[in-house]
Amino acid sequence: MEKLDILVLEDDKLAQKIMAAQLTGHKIDMAGDLKSALGYLNRERYDIGFFDLMLGPDDWCPARIPKI
């Protein structure tokens, strides 16, 4: 299986651990809030991203996620 570059935007620590365990073998960047995720997106290129749809109100606005 090809190793993928993956960005995970998840604010729940338990969910982060579960995602990391399921994605073992891939390069994973884990962001706990939108600001961190945008920082990763400005520095890296990803094959796929997993975004928490139930982030806090200060973090989630689909229009703020850049199209990549």
Rosetta blueprint (number, residue, H / E / L):
1 M L
2 E L
3 K L
4 L L
5 D E
6 I E
7 L E
8 V E
9 L E
10 E L
11 D L
12 D L
13 K H
14 L H
15 A H
16 Q H
17 K H
18 I H
19 M H
20 A H
21 A H
22 Q H
23 L L
24 T L
25 G L
26 H L
27 K E
28 I E
29 D E
30 M E
31 A E
32 G L
33 D L
34 L H
35 K H
36 S H
37 A H
38 L H
39 G H
40 Y H
41 L H
42 N H
43 R H
44 E L
45 R L
46 Y L
47 D L
48 I E
49 G E
50 F E
51 F E
52 D L
53 L L
54 M L
55 L L
56 G L
57 P L
58 D L
59 D L
60 W L
61 C L
62 P H
63 A H
64 R H
65 I L
66 P L
67 K L
68 I L
